[in-house]
């Protein structure tokens, strides 16, 4: 059992002030929570926009790669040119004369 005569009490006017302060803090928190939700929604929207921009950039990069890729005809022409450059020549021209290149040995060695 507690002796109520010895218990500290809060005066009514101080209690009213504390209740008013508590209510103001709760309203402030409600406002802050609403603002956080608003910013979170905006942030989610920014993420969606960022994702769309990233997707568009990847698409454009793919188009650039496709555009810079040679066609089949261009690749075939490049292969013919390369083949002619590396294929051993049977003859060569010099000073208006054509010379035949013959192997040093005829036995295939």
Secondary structure, DSSP 8 states (H G I E B T S, - for coil): ---GGGS----HHHHHHHHHHHHHHHHHHHHHHHHHHHHHHHHHHHHHHHHHHHHHHHHHHHHHHHHHS--HHHHHHHHHHHHHHHS--SEEEETTEEEE---S-SS--
